[in-house]
């Protein structure tokens, strides 16, 4: 949920985090879908949720009937942009809600909490800098809307502005580093508490098989093995370059990536063309988008 205070928590939305929702949801306007595409392009993940205009106070990341949605109030977003004279205000709201989904916040019951809101704010700041917004533009919506003091569900304005600034500056550092190195950077907003460092996770196992689809994998070390309950016979690994690879009769096939998030509870997410997002908990458990345990990361 984007805003603070009880005045924005209606029953239809407050019960949606990790559960079912009944709020009316109409197809999103073209502009909103375009913004979502831009945000997803920035973080390098695929949009596994739908965007809908809805009868909500402002915006919310929800699960309805097992499907993930970003719901937003068209009049609210339009009025906010007009009042602040910048479209970045609306972009930051949508980025904040996407942050809830991509950081695994909607996997758990209980509604909004301060830690999740700060993580979503930091994600928003990161994304807006990647999209070209100034720090002031990235903070505009929170400056205008957030409550000064902490509430039970949301931190106060100062903490939220600090979180946005942290995400914005993290993105700025990545942009400068990428420009200096001459290479692109498409990492999701920084991880706050990784499972462990890549060096500590790495084993002595080395990928030596080569094929037309996996010759570039030769010589890479393996971090962890991915064990899926639904496919115990599959041999799937995460490499030191965070590639997700599958062992086949012809060699190793790259099937996805291990991406960093900003969530303290789910610091990584696995993305692959073979399955939807799998969130990685701090103890290595793999959870699907419904919050069900479906596997584990283990040492090889």
C-alpha positions in Angstrom: 0.0 0.0 0.0 1.4 3.4 -1.0 0.1 5.9 1.5 0.2 6.1 5.3 -2.5 6.2 7.9 -5.8 4.4 8.5 -7.7 6.8 6.1 -6.3 4.9 3.1 -6.8 1.3 4.3 -10.2 0.2 3.1 -11.2 -3.5 3.8 -11.1 -4.4 0.1 -7.4 -3.4 -0.1 -6.1 -3.9 3.5 -6.8 -7.7 3.3 -5.1 -8.2 -0.1 -1.5 -8.6 0.9 -0.9 -12.3 0.6 -4.6 -13.1 0.4 -7.7 -12.6 -1.6 -9.2 -9.2 -2.6 -12.6 -8.2 -4.0 -11.9 -4.6 -5.2 -13.3 -3.7 -8.6 -10.6 -3.8 -11.2 -10.9 -2.6 -14.8 -8.3 -2.8 -17.5 -5.5 -0.3 -17.1 -5.1 2.7 -19.3 -2.5 2.6 -22.0 -0.3 5.1 -20.2 -0.1 3.0 -17.0 0.8 -0.1 -19.0 3.5 1.8 -20.7 5.0 3.0 -17.4 4.9 -0.6 -16.0 6.8 -1.8 -19.1 9.4 0.9 -18.6 9.8 0.0 -14.9 10.1 -3.7 -15.7 12.6 -3.0 -18.4 14.8 -1.1 -15.9 15.0 -4.0 -13.4 15.4 -6.7 -16.1 12.5 -8.9 -15.0 9.3 -10.0 -16.7 5.9 -8.6 -15.6 4.1 -11.5 -14.1 1.2 -9.4 -12.9 -1.6 -7.4 -14.4 -2.2 -3.6 -14.0 -5.8 -2.5 -13.4 -7.6 0.7 -12.7 -9.6 0.0 -9.6 -11.9 1.4 -6.9 -9.0 1.8 -4.4 -7.9 4.9 -2.5 -4.5 5.2 -4.3 -2.6 2.1 -5.3 -2.0 -1.4 -4.0 -0.1 -4.6 -4.9 -2.6 -7.5 -4.4 -3.4 -11.1 -5.0 -6.9 -11.8 -6.2 -8.0 -15.4 -7.0 -4.4 -16.5 -7.1 -3.3 -13.8 -9.6 -1.1 -10.9 -8.9 -2.2 -7.3 -9.7 -1.2 -3.7 -9.4 -4.4 -1.8 -8.7 -4.4 2.0 -9.0 -7.0 4.8 -8.8 -6.8 6.8 -12.1 -8.3 10.0 -10.6 -5.9 9.9 -7.7 -2.8 9.5 -9.9 -3.9 12.1 -12.4 -4.8 14.6 -9.6 -1.5 14.0 -7.9 0.5 14.5 -11.1 -1.4 17.7 -11.8 -1.0 19.1 -8.3 2.8 18.4 -8.2 3.3 19.3 -11.9 5.3 16.1 -12.6 4.4 12.7 -14.0 7.2 11.2 -11.8 4.8 11.3 -8.9 2.5 8.7 -10.5 5.5 6.7 -11.7 6.8 6.5 -8.2 3.5 5.2 -6.9 3.4 2.4 -9.5 7.1 1.6 -8.9 6.4 1.4 -5.1 3.7 -1.2 -5.7 5.8 -3.2 -8.1 8.4 -3.2 -5.4 6.0 -5.0 -3.1 5.5 -7.8 -5.6 9.1 -8.2 -6.7 10.3 -8.2 -3.1 7.9 -10.9 -2.1 5.9 -8.8 0.3 2.6 -10.1 -1.0 3.6 -13.7 -0.1 2.8 -13.2 3.6 -0.4 -12.4 5.5 -0.9 -9.4 7.7 -1.1 -6.3 5.5 1.3 -3.4 5.4 4.2 -3.0 7.8 7.0 -0.5 8.2 9.8 -2.7 6.9 8.0 -3.7 3.7 7.0 -0.1 3.0 10.6 1.2 3.3 11.9 -1.6 1.0 9.2 -0.7 -1.6 10.2 3.0 -1.2 13.9 2.2 -1.7 12.9 0.1 -4.8 10.9 3.1 -6.1 13.9 5.4 -5.7 16.2 3.0 -7.4 13.8 2.5 -10.4 13.1 6.2 -10.8 16.8 7.1 -11.0 17.3 4.3 -13.6 14.5 5.9 -15.6 16.0 9.4 -15.4 14.3 11.1 -12.5 16.1 13.5 -10.2 16.1 12.8 -6.5 13.6 15.6 -5.9 11.3 14.1 -8.6 11.6 10.6 -7.1 10.6 12.0 -3.6 7.8 14.3 -4.8 4.9 12.0 -4.1 6.0 11.0 -0.6 6.8 14.7 0.3 3.2 15.6 -0.5 1.4 12.6 0.8 3.2 10.8 3.6 2.3 11.4 7.3 5.0 13.1 9.4 4.8 10.5 12.2 5.1 6.7 12.1 1.9 4.7 12.1 1.3 1.0 12.8 1.6 0.1 9.1 3.8 2.9 7.6 6.9 4.8 8.6 6.9 8.6 8.9 7.8 10.9 6.1 11.5 11.4 7.0 12.2 7.6 7.0 10.5 7.2 3.7 12.3 10.0 2.1 15.6 8.5 3.3 14.7 5.1 1.9 13.9 6.6 -1.5 17.2 8.5 -1.4 19.1 5.3 -0.6 17.6 3.5 -3.6 18.2 6.5 -5.8 21.8 6.8 -4.8 22.4 3.1 -5.2 21.1 3.4 -8.8 23.3 6.4 -9.3 26.4 4.5 -8.2 25.5 1.6 -10.5 25.1 4.0 -13.4 28.4 5.7 -12.8 30.2 2.3 -12.3 28.6 0.9 -15.5 29.7 4.0 -17.5 33.2 3.8 -16.1 33.4 0.1 -17.0 31.6 0.5 -20.3 29.2 -2.3 -19.5 25.4 -2.2 -18.9 24.0 -3.0 -15.4 20.5 -4.5 -15.0 20.6 -5.6 -11.4 17.4 -5.3 -9.3 17.6 -2.8 -6.4 20.3 -3.7 -4.0 20.0 -6.6 -1.5 19.8 -5.7 2.1 20.7 -9.0 3.7 22.0 -11.6 1.3 21.9 -15.3 2.1 25.7 -15.2 2.1 28.4 -13.8 -0.2 29.0 -15.5 -3.6 32.5 -16.4 -2.4 31.2 -18.1 0.7 28.5 -20.0 -1.3 30.9 -21.2 -4.0 32.0 -24.8 -4.0 34.9 -26.5 -5.8 32.4 -27.9 -8.4 33.3 -26.5 -11.8 31.3 -26.6 -15.0 33.4 -28.3 -17.6 30.7 -29.6 -20.1 30.4 -27.6 -23.3 27.9 -27.6 -26.1 26.5 -25.2 -28.7 24.1 -23.9 -26.1 26.4 -23.8 -23.1 30.0 -23.4 -24.2 30.2 -20.0 -22.5 29.4 -21.7 -19.2 32.7 -23.7 -19.2 34.9 -23.1 -16.2 32.3 -21.3 -14.1 31.8 -22.4 -10.5 28.5 -23.4 -9.0 27.0 -21.6 -6.0 24.0 -23.8 -5.2 21.8 -26.5 -6.6 18.1 -25.8 -7.1 15.9 -28.7 -5.9 12.3 -28.5 -7.0 9.7 -30.7 -5.3 7.8 -31.0 -8.6 10.9 -32.1 -10.6 13.2 -34.0 -8.2 15.0 -35.6 -11.2 16.1 -32.3 -12.7 19.6 -31.1 -12.1 19.5 -27.3 -11.9 22.2 -25.0 -10.6 23.0 -21.4 -9.9 26.5 -20.3 -11.1 28.9 -17.7 -9.8 27.6 -15.3 -12.4 24.0 -15.9 -11.1 23.0 -17.8 -14.2 20.4 -20.5 -13.7 21.5 -23.5 -15.7 19.9 -27.0 -16.3 22.0 -30.1 -17.0 20.9 -31.9 -20.2 22.4 -34.7 -22.3 24.0 -32.1 -24.5 25.5 -30.1 -21.7 24.3 -27.1 -19.6 21.5 -25.0 -20.8 21.0 -21.4 -19.5 17.4 -21.2 -18.4 17.2 -18.1 -16.2 18.8 -15.8 -13.6 19.1 -15.4 -9.9 18.2 -11.7 -9.3 18.8 -9.7 -6.1 15.9 -7.9 -4.5 15.6 -5.4 -1.7 13.7 -7.6 0.7 15.2 -8.7 4.0 13.1 -11.8 4.0 13.4 -12.8 0.4 16.8 -11.4 -0.7 16.8 -13.2 -4.1 14.3 -14.3 -6.8 14.7 -16.9 -9.4 13.4 -16.1 -12.9 13.1 -18.6 -15.7 11.1 -19.3 -18.8 10.2 -22.7 -17.3 8.5 -21.3 -14.2 7.1 -18.1 -12.6 9.1 -16.2 -10.0 10.5 -18.3 -7.2 11.4 -16.3 -4.1 14.4 -17.3 -2.1 14.2 -16.9 1.7 17.1 -16.1 3.9 17.4 -19.8 4.8 17.4 -21.0 1.2 13.7 -22.1 0.9 12.0 -21.5 -2.5 8.5 -20.1 -2.4 6.2 -19.6 -5.4 4.1 -16.5 -6.0 1.3 -17.9 -3.7 3.7 -18.3 -0.8 3.9 -22.1 -1.0 7.2 -23.9 -0.4 8.2 -25.6 -3.7 11.9 -26.3 -3.3 15.2 -25.4 -1.7 18.7 -24.1 -2.6 21.3 -26.5 -1.4 25.1 -26.9 -1.6 26.2 -29.3 -4.3 
